[in-house]
Amino acid sequence: MVGQPPNRELDSLMEKQAEDARNFKNKYAIEIADVKKSFDGKEFVLQGIDLKIPKGEITVIIGYSGTGKSVLLKHILGLLKPSSGSIKVLGEEIADKDVEELTKLRQNYGMLFQYAALFDDMTAVENVMFPLKEHRRDYSKAKMLEIARERLKDSGLDEKHFNKLPAEMSGGMRKRVGLARALALDPAILIYDEPTTGLDPVLTEMVDNLIVSTHNLKKGTTSIVVSHDLFAAFRIADHVAMLDSGKVLLFGTPDDFLKSDIDLVKRFVSKGVRRELQPKDGESQKDVSSRE
């Protein structure tokens, strides 16, 4: 907890683990094999998920409500254990890890929550310093402040807002502070949980652009976006995984989704992608995104 004396040996170990995670050489950051989950032993929310998330790229997980997106995310974070199957994060099996081991593992994650989830009584810079105070207690306050300010700049927040409380910031500013906090420990994996839910079109586009610019800024970082917004997915994703009934219905590029003959995919695409953003002859979905 904050206020405890620093454990420099432990903090140095965590910092080294974070660096090792960023330099992880495997092709996949996360490997999920035949994962099933039942809460009552009868009905299964996840019915055999097979998914490999490529390292260093943006993968968007989409699907209608109730298809298992949130439950899958909680498994990736180690908040839930599968009834059966394997989940490897940066080459490590996490299903059998204890609480202490999971805490160390989570240093590899940066999480942008659906509504930013900032501490109301902390300023922007104090919110970003919070994970540093928890997990880098050997750092001086000056170093923590320097890192926090740098992360806020990386997220595009103007310096004049650094000392504002969340109530004094717009929704877009709060999103930027939430992202800066997610970046504080220089994670190998960034996770965005429904980042554009409830936002107007202008703010939605801003968040989408922020995800891409952050990904490009942090080379080698793996970005995972959980969303129901297929239009946003097509704008930002290298890969898209669509869930249905607790399984991966289709995994591929945005172009693969546009060309799919699967009825449910075709219906999802027809409702989720504006007609003017459908590719013209000879264009890929990336070409369409560049037209905007």
N, C-alpha and C positions, 0 to 999 in steps of 0.2 A: 504493500500500500504506500501511497504518497506519505512522506514524513519518516519512513523507516530509513536507517542508515544505509548508505550505498554498499552493495556487495560487488566490488570491482571485478572480482574473478568471474562471477556469474554474468555480469553485464558484458564483460569482454568476450565471454563465450557466446552469448546471444548475438553480439555484433559480428563475430566471426561466422556464426551459423547463417546470419542474414547475407553476408558476403558470399559464402559458399552456395547459398540458394540462388543468388543472382547469376552465379557462374555455372550452375547446373547444366551438364552437357547433353542430357537425354533429349530426345525429340519431343517428348510430351511432358508437360508440367503436371498434369493430372491424368491418371489412368483408372477408369471405373469399369469393373468387370462383373457382370451378372449380379448386380446389387438389387436385393429385394428388401422391402421394409413393410412389416405389419405391426400395428400397435396393439392388436387384440388377438393375434395368432390365427385369424381367420381371413380377413380381407387385407389385400396387399395394396398399399399406396404406390410403391415402386415394385414393378413386376419383372425385374431382370434388366436393369439399366446397363448398357454397354456404351461407353463414351471415352474417347481419348482427346484431351484438350491440348492442342499444339502449344509448345513453348514459344513465347515471344510474339504471339499474335492475338488478335481480338476475336473471341468466340462469344456469340450471343445465344443464350438459351431461351427459346420462346415456347409458347403454347397457350391454349385456352386456360381459363381459371379451373383449378382442380385437377390439373394433369400431373402434378408432382414437382413443379419447379421449386417451390419453397422448401419442400422436404429434401429434395436433392441438394440444394444449397446448404442446408443444415448438416447434411452428411459430409459435404466437402469441407466445411468448417470444423467438423468434429463435434458438433453439438448433438448429433444423433449417431447412434451406431447401427449399422445395417443388420437385419435379421440373418442375412447371408450375403456372400459376395466379397469382393476386394476393392479397396480404395487406396490408391497410391498417390501421394503428393510429393513431388520432387524426388521420386524414387523410394519413398518410405511408406510402408503400409501403416495406415492410421487407425484402422478399425479396432486394433487391440491395444492402443496406447492408453496410458492412464492420464489423469488430470494434469499432472506436472509435465508430462511429455507433450501433451496437446498444447499446453500453454507456451512451451518453447516453439512448437511447430507454428503456432499462430503468429509468431513474430515475422513469418514469411508472407503474411496476408496484410493487405490494406483494404479497408472496407468503407465504401460510401453508402450509407444507409438511405432508405427511401426518402425520408424527410430530413436528411443531414444529421439529425440527432445530436445537435450541439448542446453543451452545458449552458443553461440559460444565464448563470451567474458568472460566466467566464467571457472575457473578450475574445476576439478572433485569434490573436496570437497566443493567449492562454489556452484556448482549446487545442491548438496545434502542439503546444508544449506538453500537454497532458501525457500522451504515450511516451514521450522522452523522459518525463519525470518517473514514470512507472518502470520503464525497461532500460533506460540509459542513465542510471543514477550516479554513475561515475563522471558524467559530464558536468561541467560547471554551468551555472545559470546563464552566463554570457554565451556559452556555446549552444545551449538549448535555444536561447532567444535568437541567435544567429540562424540556426537551422530552421526554426519556425518561420522567421521572416522570409527566408529563402523559399520555403515551400509555399508560402502564401503568394509570393511573386510568381512562382512556377504555375500556380493555379489561376493567375490572372487577376488577383484582387489588388486594387489600388492601395497604395501605402496609407492613404488618409483614412482607410477603414480598419486598419489593424487593431486599433484599441476600442472598437465598437463592440457592444453586446449584441447577441443574436436578434433581440427585439428591435434594435436600431438598424438592422440590415434588411435588404430586400431578399426575396427568395433566391435569386440568382447569386447574390453575395454569399448567402448561407451555404449554397451548394459548393461554391468555390472554397469556403473555409472547411467544409466537410471533406472535400477532396484533399486539401492541403494536410489535414490531420491524417488521412489515410496514407499519405506519402511520407509522413514524418519519419518512419523507421526504414525508409528506402526498401519497401517490400519487393519480393520477387513476383508476387501475384496480387493484382488489383481486382477487387470484386465490387460490382455495382448492382445493388438490389433495387430493381424497378426505379431507375434514376429519373425517369420523366413522367411518372404517374402524377396526374393532377395538375400538370403544368400547361400553360398556354403554348400555342405553336411557336412563338418567338423564343420563349425560354427553353422549350424542348429542343429546338435547333441549337441554342447556345450550349446546352448540356451535351448534346451529341458531339458538337465540335470540340468541346472541352475534353471529352473522353479520347477522341482521336489525337488531339494536340498533346495531351498528357502521355499517351502511349508512344507517340513519336519522340517526345522529349526524353522519356525513360527507356532507352533502347534495351531490348532483352526482357522487358517486363511482360508478363502474361496477363491479359485483361479478359475478365469474364463478366458479361452483362446479362443479368436475368431480367427479362422483359416480356410484355405481351404486345409490344409495339413493333410490328414487322417492318413498317416503313423506316423507323429508326434503325432497326437491325440491318436493313439493306444499305443504309447510308454509311454505316461504320464498320460492319463485320468483315473479317476475313473468312470466318466460318460461322454457320448457323446450325444449331441443334434444335429440332422441334420435338417436344414431348407430347405423347398422347397415351392416356390410360396407363401411366406409369412406365412407359417404354420410350425409347428414342425412335420416333417414326421416320425421321430423315436427318442425316448429318451431311452437310456439304457447303458449297459456296452459295452466295445469293443467286448466281446464275443457275445452279443445280435446282434451286427451289422454283425458279421461273419455268424451267423445262420439265419439272416433275409431272408424272401422270397420276400420282396418288391423289385421289379425290379430295381428301381432307386438306392436303397441302394446297391444292388448286383453289379450294374455297377460302382458305386462310389468306392466300396471296391476293385473291381478287378483292377481298375486303380490306386488306392491310396495306396495299400499295396503290398510291394514286395513279390514275391512268396515264397522266402526262410523264410519269417517271418510269413507265415500262420501257425497256430498251427498244430502240429502233433496229432495223435490219443491220446486222454487222456489228452492233454495239454489245458490250458486256455491261453488267450492272455497275461496275466501277466507272465506265464511261458516262453512265447516266448521272452518277453522283458528282462527277466533275463538271457536268453541265449546269449545276445549280448556281 
